[in-house]
């Protein structure tokens, strides 16, 4: 979908990349739903306490000392209690800080992009440990071993890297072999995953001034030259440079918007010119940003402004709100309908998720007896909301989300 405006296309797109716009527009739709003006959802604020209590309980069980890491792809890399990040460190051996950071960023970027729904029949048996993993954890662990084996590198002498030439040489068959795909363990979307990595290769080539040596890890050289970097700055660079890899089809003029969707109620005096009717999320780009916090930190670069990022509007976090009764879909057939990502109900569900989890986070900190300032949203999500949503889904629907969304893996 394309919308043209009097504001320049680039200016409008830049506005829609700000997390402040995500929050304010999500808040607008949430207050509208609270007022009873939404045709899609009812909000029951009395049930927020139930959600807070559950998230606090799950957080204490998972992290009894409340030493909670960031919500990031690295938690999936650690699946089964195996410290694969330390294994990467050992393999890098005498590498300097910059080389380590580049390799860690390379791995994080590819791992996040491969983190789409695996399907119910796929699993990965890890060599060495004998552990079997499925879904997000399985994709992360399989991706680590593919990375170790040089699947994404064009240089056989330097396997621990991702570069444009290596990505472009990757075929669906090679990816299938790396991920242990067989007739008995089919992996959903192999062709789509391969195509996404090919588009990443194109973006790395196109923006080589940011991605040195056409590697995702070149981002460290672009941003890591000081003692600190803002989380929102990392996100902004990702949104600017990687926008072409997302095929949502949403754009203003000729500028692609990515994970940004029409909603007719996003209007009003507070909406900047030329951007009315759009609800941005940038979920995967924010998930990638969360997953880059640690590589920068490990390299001695402090990442500031963590709470400028938003809650991730995906089906575990959104499912938590439905399953605790905070949100109730109005359509009687909502649970039986297969919704498209761009459907107004889905856009609104995601917006309400952003706003309500933003309200929930400081209340979870209070319930844990922790100063909210010392428990950033990234830790509440990890503690947290995603795990609680997953547990409720496991009990109620054998792990399935409360609403059925048809997705190509670039949003959910």
N, C-alpha and C positions, 0 to 999 in steps of 0.2 A: 504494500500500500504506500502511496506517495501523497504527501500534502505539500503544496507550495504556499509561500507566504511573502509578505513585504520585507520582513527581516531577512537578511542574507541566510542562505541555507546553512553555511558553516557556523554562523553565530547561533542559530537556533539549535543545531546539533550540539554545539558546545554547552549550551544551557542544559540540555537534556542528559549530559554526561555528569552533571554535578549531583553528588549524593544528597545535598541539601534540597534539590528539586525532587528527588525520589521521596524523601521524608515528608516534605510539605504537601505534595500531591497525595501521598498515601494517607496523610492525616486528614486532608480534605475529604477523601472518599470514606474514611472511617467515621468522621463526624456526621457525614450525610447518612451513613448506615445507622448510626446511633439515633439519629432523629427519625428513623423509620422511613426514610425516603429511598432506600435501595430496594430494587425489585429482586435482588439476588441473595442478600444475607440479612439476618437479624444479629445484633450484638447484645450479649447478655453480660454486662459488666460484673454482675454478682458472681459469675463463674470464673472470673480472672483469679480469684483467690485459690480456687481448686487447681488451676494451671500452675500458679506459683508454688503451691505446696508440693505438687507432683514433681516439678522440675527441681526444686530444692532437695527432695528426697532422692531422686535419681542422681543428682550431682554428688551428694554426700556418699551414696553407695559406690559410685564410680571413682570418686576422688576423696577418700576419707579425711585427708589432711588439708583439703581445699587448695592443694598445689595444682591448679588446673592449667593445662597448656592451652594454646590457641586452637580454635576449631580450624582445621586445615587438612589438606591431603596427606600430610605427614602422619596423622593419626591412623589413616588407613595403611600407610606404608609400614607402620609398626604392628599390623594385625598379628594376632597370635602371640603377642608379647616378644616378638623378635625385633631387635634394634637394627633394622636394615640401613638406616642412615649412618650408623656407626660402621657397618660393613662397607658402605660407600667410602667413608673416611679412610678405612684401612686400605682399600683398593687404590685410593689416590696417594697413599703413602707419603712421599716427601713433597707433594704439591704445595704451592704457596696459597695464601688466603684467597687471592683472586681466582686461581684455578679451581679451588674447592667450591667457591661461591658460584662460579659459572656452571660447574657440573651439577650442583644442587638445584640451581634455577632451571637448567636444561631438563632435569628429571621431573621437577615439579610441574613445569608447563605441559610437557607431554602427558604426564599422568593425569592432570586435570582434564585435558582435552579428550582423553580416552575414557573418562569417567561418565559414560552414558549407560543407560539400563542394559544389563548383560543378558537378560532373559532368564527364565526359570530353570533351564536345563544345563546351563554352563557352569563349570567349576574349574578350578586350577589346583592341581596337586603340586605343591612346591618341592622342587628338588632339594635334597639336603635335610629338610626338616620333616618331610612326610606329611605336613599339614595340608588340609584341603580347605580352600577358600572359595566363596561365591560372591556375586554381586560387587559392590564397590570395593570391598577389601580384596576380593580375588583379582579384580582388574588392577588394583594398585600393586599387589604383590607380583602378578605376572608382568606388569610394566617395569618393575624394578629389575627383574631378571632379564627382560628384553634389553633394557638399558645396559646392564652389566655385559651382555653378550654383543653389544655394539650394533643393535638393530636399527638405531637412528643416526648412526655416524657414517660419514663417507670415508673415514680414515681408519683402516684396519689396525694401524699402530696406535690409535687413540680412540678406543671404543667408548670411553666414558664421556660422551658428548652427544649433542643433538645439533645437526646443521641442515641447512636447506637442501644440499645435495643428497644427504643421507635420507631425509624425509621423502624427497622426490623419487628416490629409488625404491622406496617401500611399496610392496604390492599387497593386495588383500591376502594372497596365499602366504606370503612371508609373515604377515601379521598373525594369520591364523595359526601358523606353525609356532610362532613365539608364544602365543596364548593358549597352546594346548588344545586347539579346537579339533574335534572329531565329529563323526556322525552322531555319536552319543552325547557329545557336549557342544552343541551348536552355540555360537556367540552371535547375538542379535546385532545387525548393523555393521558387519565387517566392511562392506564397501563404503558405507557412509563414514566410518571412522578413518579409513584410509584416505578418502577424499578430503576430510577435514585436515589431516596432517599435510596433505599436498597443498592445501590453501595456506596453511601455516608457512610452508616453505616459500610460497610466493610472497607472503607478507614479510618474511625475514629478508628476502632478496630486495623487495621494494624499499624497505626502511632500514637499509644496512647502516645508515648513520646512527641508528639507535642500537641495532643488533649486530655488534662487531663480529666479524667472521661469519655472518649470517647464522648466528646461534642465539637462541632465546637467552642464554646466559650472558650475552653481550649487554643485556639490561643492567648488569652489575657495573660494568664500565661506564655506562651512561648515567647511572644514578648513584653509584656507590662511592663517589670520589670525596665525600665529606663524612663528618661524624654522624650525621642524621639525615633522614629523608622522611617526608610525610607519606602516610598510607594513601591519602587521597591523590598525592602526586604520582605514586606508583600506578594507581588505578587509572588516572587520567592518561598516562603514557600508554598503558595497555589498550584503553578504549580508542585512543587516537590511531595507534599503529596496527592493531589487530582487527579493527572494525570489518575489513573485507572478508574475514574468514567465516563470519556468521551469515547464514542465508535466510534470515527471517523475512526478507523482502520489504521490511519497513524502512522508509526513507523520507527525507524532506528534500525535495528536488532530486538531486543526484547524490546526496550524502546519505550513506547507509547509517541506520540508527541501531541495528542489532536488537537487543532484548528491550524493546521499547514499543508499547502497544497502544492502539486507540482506545479511548474510553470517553464517551460523550459528556460525562459529568465533570471532567477535569477542565473547568473553566472558572473564570472569575478575575477580579481586579489584580489578585496576587500572582496570576499566571503571566510570566513574561511574554512579550509580543512574539507572535509567530510560533508559539509552542502549545497553544491551547489544544485540548483534545488528546494529548499524548501522556501516557503513564510509563515512565522509564523504570527499569529494574537493574539491568546489567548483572544478573545473578552469577553467571559463570565467570565473568571478569572479576567480580568481587570475590568469588570463591578462589580464583587464582591469586588475587591480591592477598587474601588471608594466608594462602599457601606459600607466599613469598616472604612473609614476615620473618620466618625463622632463618632462611638462608642469609638474608641481610643481617639479622641479629647475630648469627653465628660468625659472620665476617667482621663483627665489631661496629656495624652501622646501626644506630638506634632508629627504629621506626616510630615516629610520633603520630599523634592524632588518630589512634586506632578507632575511637568511637565515631570518627567521621564516616566510617563504613557503616552500612546498614545490616540489619538482619537479612538472612538469605531467604528469599521468597520461593521455597520449594515445598514439595508435598509432605515431608516429615514435619517441618515447622508449621506449615499450614494445617496439616492433619492433626497436630497437637491441639490447635485451637478448636477444630470441629469436634474432636473426640472428647474434649473436656467440656464442651457445651458453650464455650465462649462465642463461637460462631455457629449459626444454624442456617443451612441453605434454605431459601424460600421455595424454590420449585420442588414439588412433590416427587418428581422423577430425577432429581439431581444426581443421586447415587447410581442410577441405572443408565444414565446418558453418558456416551463417550464424547467428551468435550475437546475442542481444539484449543491450542495454546492461546490463540488470539481471540477466543470467545470472551464476551464481556464478563461473564461470570468468573472465568479463570483470571482475567486481568484484575478484577475486583478482589477476588480471594487472595491473590498475591499482594495487592496493595494493603489490604487489611492485615495480612500477616506481618508485613514490614512495620506498620504503625503499632500494632498490638504487642509484638515482641519487644519493640522499643520501650513500651510502657512497662512490660513485664520484667525486663532485665534488672532495673534497680530494686524492684520488689523482691526478686529472687535473692539479690545480695543481702537485703535486709533480713529475709527469712533465714539466711545462712549466718547472720551475725557479722557480716563483712561490710566494710565501707564501700558503697557502690563505686567510688572513685578508684578503688584498688581492684575491682573486678570488671574489666572491660567487657563489652558485649561479645567480643571474640571468645571469651572464656565462658560466658553464660551459654552461648550456643553450643560449646563443646561439653559443658557440664552434664546435662543441660537440655536444652530444648529439642535438639535433633534426636538425642537418644531416647528422651521421653516419648516423642512422637513415634519413633520406631517401635518402642515397646508396646504402646497402645495399639498400633497397627497389627503387631504380631498376635496380640490377644484377641482382637476383634475381627480381623479379616485375613489371618494367615500372612500378615506382612503387607497386604495391599493398601494403597492409600484410600481415603474415604470418597474421593472423587476420581473418576477415570479420565485421564488426560492422554490424548494421542500426541506423542512427542517424537521428534527426530533426535533427541539427545542433546540439543544445543540450548535447551531451556531447563528441562527437568532431567 
